[in-house]
Amino acid sequence: MRMHIELDDDLVADVDRLAGPRGRSEFVRDALRAAVARQLRAQMLRRAAGSIDAEGHDWDEDPAAWVEQQRRGDSRRVG
């Protein structure tokens, strides 16, 4: 799909230096994909915030020991 957008001349010049004048579309597509993914992750994190109780977990007393125990208890881990 074609889309008409307006960009500042200095931004287009930067894109051209990075992607070359024939690489603009791919560069913009990649940049938009990255921006959309970043925004979607941020939305998911905001929705997830507060979904786990602040206390009452197996790891509360000593998180490092809990992680070590989890690692040693996983037979798929090597070393």
JOFENBEL-V34648 format. One record per residue. N is the residue number from 1. RES is the residue in one letter. SS is DSSP state (A for helix, B for strand, O for the rest). PSI is psi in degrees with one decimal (* if undefined). OMEGA is omega in whole degrees, 0 to 359 (none if undefined). Layout:
N|RES|SS|PSI|OMEGA ; N|RES|SS|PSI|OMEGA
//
This chain:
1|M|O|139.5|176 ; 2|R|O|149.9|183 ; 3|M|O|135.6|179 ; 4|H|O|121.3|176 ; 5|I|O|155.1|177 ; 6|E|O|133.1|180 ; 7|L|O|148.9|176 ; 8|D|O|146.9|181 ; 9|D|A|-40.1|182 ; 10|D|A|-32.4|177 ; 11|L|A|-43.2|178 ; 12|V|A|-39.2|178 ; 13|A|A|-40.5|177 ; 14|D|A|-43.3|178 ; 15|V|A|-45.0|180 ; 16|D|A|-39.3|178 ; 17|R|A|-37.3|182 ; 18|L|A|-42.4|188 ; 19|A|A|-13.6|187 ; 20|G|O|150.6|184 ; 21|P|A|-25.2|179 ; 22|R|A|-2.8|182 ; 23|G|A|11.0|183 ; 24|R|A|-51.3|186 ; 25|S|A|-46.0|180 ; 26|E|A|-41.0|180 ; 27|F|A|-46.1|180 ; 28|V|A|-41.9|177 ; 29|R|A|-47.5|180 ; 30|D|A|-42.3|180 ; 31|A|A|-40.8|179 ; 32|L|A|-41.0|177 ; 33|R|A|-44.9|180 ; 34|A|A|-42.6|180 ; 35|A|A|-41.5|179 ; 36|V|A|-44.4|179 ; 37|A|A|-42.2|179 ; 38|R|A|-43.3|179 ; 39|Q|A|-41.0|179 ; 40|L|A|-41.0|176 ; 41|R|A|-43.0|180 ; 42|A|A|-41.0|177 ; 43|Q|A|-44.5|180 ; 44|M|A|-40.9|179 ; 45|L|A|-41.5|178 ; 46|R|A|-41.0|179 ; 47|R|A|-33.9|182 ; 48|A|A|-20.2|183 ; 49|A|O|128.9|178 ; 50|G|O|1.6|183 ; 51|S|O|-13.5|176 ; 52|I|O|133.2|179 ; 53|D|O|148.4|183 ; 54|A|O|-20.0|181 ; 55|E|O|172.4|180 ; 56|G|O|24.1|181 ; 57|H|O|158.9|177 ; 58|D|O|-26.8|185 ; 59|W|O|-1.9|186 ; 60|D|O|-42.8|186 ; 61|E|O|-45.2|182 ; 62|D|O|87.7|184 ; 63|P|A|-40.3|181 ; 64|A|A|-41.8|179 ; 65|A|A|-37.5|179 ; 66|W|A|-44.6|179 ; 67|V|A|-45.2|179 ; 68|E|A|-43.2|179 ; 69|Q|A|-41.6|179 ; 70|Q|A|-42.2|180 ; 71|R|A|-45.0|181 ; 72|R|A|-26.4|181 ; 73|G|O|-4.2|182 ; 74|D|O|105.5|183 ; 75|S|O|-15.2|180 ; 76|R|O|-16.9|181 ; 77|R|O|145.8|180 ; 78|V|O|136.5|174 ; 79|G|O|*|none
//
